[in-house]
Amino acid sequence: MSTRKHTALPKAEILIEALPWLTRHHGRTVVVKFGGNAMVDEDLKAAFAQDVVFLRHAGLKPVVVHGGGPQISAHLDRLGLVSEFKAGLRVTTDEAMDVVRMVLAGQVQRELVGLLNRHGPLAVGMTGEDAHTMTATKRYAEIDGERVDIGRVGEITHVDAGAVRALLDDGRIPVVSSIARSADDGHVYNINADTAAAALAAELGAETLMVLTDVEGLYVDWPNSDEVISRLTASELEELLPDLASGMVPKMEGCLHAVRNGVRTARVIDGRVQHSILLEIFTDEGVGTMVVPDGTAPNEAVPGGTTASDEGERA
């Protein structure tokens, strides 16, 4: 055997390791919430686009949902508009909502669609407004037991995924901005992207919801420990929710909603790691925290039936 063939062997081994995962996920829908540092680092953005296109060519049906907190804040600053937060939610005035809508649909989405379409005519941008994909109602914050008006912030009341399914059936990659119109007052509302991704994943009956974040996953006892919980059930997560850091709450609430409404697994993964999506879906180790429905057997998430205890690997 030549030296060249020897050096190529590790590539073949990596592909073979991915085979059972490719078999399992083929034809399945994967909803990915794009956010965190991956949204602002050029190398991570490019790697994210490569991962999503790889999923598509590997026979999966990826859907991307995104927000744009850093970009919205930067644009508001340039316009001299103050970014105010209450109970972890951006206070969104009518003027700020115009900026939110423009930044999400006109900047963040356009850039992401462009990155994906470097690899072919694949991505199509849309918002929750399009084809009434997401319908919302006004959301209020609760501070010290009192209901506080935070402007054009909404919560989802209904999801109609028909337009998204049509794009998937056509082999496209939908890129969805997390804004939605209300059926009550006709206003457009800013929706938390974690919540939007979870609601869409549930409506689509997705195999997996993946939420990119800026931490390794859900920690066992943060800040006293940096040990990451690799797998937990919906009920176990529900018990932990009251004690989580505020930034993790919407992500983990989204995961909980997803797995309790038909999504097979929900994962919070470290978006600071290049190709974290591929590592999570197509390798045994994974790079984050997986949430599964109650009653899921320990080895059910692993092709071939091995368990974490059997192989020293991720369940």
N, C-alpha and C positions, 0 to 999 in steps of 0.2 A: 504494500500500500504506500502511495506517495506521501510526502510530507504535507502537500496541499490537502489531501483527503483527511489526514490526521487533524489538521487545524480546523477543518470544517465540521468535524464530529460534534463538538459542543453545540453548534447551531442545530444540527439534526436532533440532538437530545432535548433541546429546548422545545422544538416543534412537537416532538413526541409527547413531552410532558403536557403540552397544551391540548393534545388530541381529545381526552375525555371531556375536558371543559368545552371545547369547540362542539363536540357532539351534543352535549347537554344543552348548550345555549343556542344552537342553530335555530334560526327562525323566531327566536324569542325577542321581545321588546325590552330594552334597557333604557331607563330614564336617568339622565345624568344632570345633576345640578351643578352648574359651573359657577365657581365663586372663590373668594379668598385670594391668596397671593398668586394663584394661577391666572387671575384676571389681569394682573398688572406687570408680571414678569414676562418679557418677550420670549425667552426660551421655553418657559412653562406653557405659554399660550400655544406656541408652535407644536410642542409635544402633545398637548391636549388634543389639538386638531388631528394630529397623526393617529392618536389612539382611537378617536371617534371614527375616523375613516377606516381604520383597521377593523373595528367592530363591524362596520357596514360590509366590508369586503369578506369578512369571515362568516357572513351569513346571519348576523344579528340585525336587529332593527333599533338603532340608537335614536333617542330623542334628547335634545339638550334644552334645559330650562335655565335661564340666567337672570340675575339681578344686576346691580351695578353701583353698590354703595360708594366705593372710592371715587368713581368717575362722577357720580351725582354730586358728592361733596365738593369735588374740585371745581365743577362747573358753577355751583352755587357760590363758591368763594370768589370766582372770577367776576360774577355778577354783583358781588357785595351783599348776597343774601345769607343770612345766618342759618347754619344747620343746628337745629335744636332737637334733642331727643328726650322723650318721656317714656319711662318704663321700657327702655330699650328699643323704642320705635321712633322713627324719624317723624317729627311734626311736619306735615306736608300741607302747606297753604296752597291756594289756587295757583299762585304764581310759581311756587316750587313744583307743583304737579306738572306744569308746562315743561319745566326743566327735566323732571323725571322722565316724562314721556319721550322727550326729544333725545335724551342721553341713552335711554334703554333701547328704543326702536331705531334711532338714527345714528348712534355711535357704537355702543357695545355690540349690539346685534349685527350691525353691518360689518364690523371688524371680524367677528367670529365667523360669520357666513363667508367672508372673503378668505379667511384662513382655511376653512374646510374646502372651499371650492378651488383652492390651488391644486387639489388632488383629483378634480373632476367636477362635473356638473351635478353636485349632490345636495348641497344645503339650500334650504328655503327658509327665509325669516318670516316670522309672524308674531303677533302679540295675542294675549288673552282676549283682546277685543275681537279679533278676526273670527268670523263665523260663529260668534258667541261661544268661543271655546271655553272661556271662563266668565262666569257672572259673579258679581260681588255685591256686598252690602257694606255700609259704613262701619268701621271698627272703632271702638273706644278703648282707651287705656284705663287700667285700674290702678290708682295710686292711693295707698292708705285707705283702701275700702271705698274710694269715691271714683265715679266714672268721669274720665277726663277726655275732652274733645281734642283729637290730634289731627284734625283736618282730613285730607284726602287719602287716608289709609284704610284699606278695605280687607275684608275676609271673604273667602270664596263660599258662595252658596250653591253653585252648580257648575258642573263641568260637562261640556259636550265635545267629545274627542273625535267627532266625525271627520273634521278637516285634517287633523293629525293622522288619523288612520289612512285617509286617502293619500296623503303624502308618503306614508310608509309603504303602502301597497304599490306606489309608483317608484319605489326604490330610493326615495329622497330621505334626507336627514332634516327633520323639523327643528328649527331653533326658535324657541318661544320666549318672548319677553314677559316678565311677570307684572303685567298691568291688566286690569279688567274693568268692564263697564257695569254699572248697576242697573238693574231692571226697574228699580224703585224711583230713582231721581235722575237717571241718565248721565250721571257724572262718571268720569273715569277715575279709578282708584289704584294706588300703589299697593302691590301685594308682596308680602314676604316671599322671596324666591324659594326658600326651603319648603314652605307651606304649599306653594303653587306646584312645585315638582312632585311632592307627595300626593297631592290631589289628582294630578294628571296621571301619575303612575298607577294609582288605584283604579281610575276610570279605564285605563288602557289594559288593565290586568297584566301589568308588566312582570317579567321574571325578576327583575332587580331594580331597586332605586339606589343610585350612588350619589352621595353628597360630598363634594370636595370641600375641605376646610383647611385651616392653617395649623392643625395639631395632628398628632399621630393617630388619634382615635379617642375613644372614651376612656379616661383614666380610672383606675381602681379607686384611688384615694387622693385626688388632686387637692392641694399642692404638695401633700406629704409624700406622694409616690408618683413616679412617672411610668408605672407599669400599665400597659394598655389592656383593656378587656377585649379579647379577640372575638368572643361570641356570647350573646345573651338572648334570652327569650323576651317576648313582649311584656310579660308580667314582671320579669326581673327589671326590665328597663323602666316600667311604670313606677316601681318602688324607688328607683334612683332619681327620677325626674325632679322632685322637690328640692334636692340638694345640689343640682347641677349649676354650673356657672351660667349666667344669663345668656351668653353668646351661644352656648350649646343647646339651650332649651328648644328653640324652634327647629333645629336640625334633628334632635332626638324625638321631639314630638312628631315631626314629619315621618321619621322612620317608624314610629309606633303606629301612626295612622295608616301608613302603607301596608305593613304586615298584617294589620287587623282588617284590612279591606282588600285582600286577595293577592297582594304582592308577595312573592315567595321569600325574598330576602331583601333587607335594606342595609346599606353599608355607609359608614362615615369613613372617608379615606383621606390620607395626607396629600393634599394637592401641591405641596412643596416638593414632592418627589416626582421627578420626571417619569412619565409613562406609568403613573400609579394606577390608572384604570386597567391597563393590561396586566400589571402585576396582581391586581386584585381579582380579576376575572379568570385569568388563564394560568395561574400558578398555585401551588399548594400553600405557600406561605401567607400571601395576602399582606396588605399594608395598613389595615385599619380595624374597625369594629363592625362586626356583622350582627344584625338583629334578625331573628327568625320568629315565626308564629309560635305560640304556645303549642306544645305537643310534638314539635319537630324533633325527630330522633337525632342524637349527637352526630351520627355519620351521614345524615340525609343530605347535607350540603356538599358532600365530597364525592365526586364520581369514583366509582370502583368500590365504594363502601368502606374505605379505611377511615379510621377515626383519628382525632388528634393524639389520643393516648397511644394508639397503635403505632403511629409513624413519627410522633414528635412534631407533627405538622398542624396546621390550622384546620379547625373543623369547619 
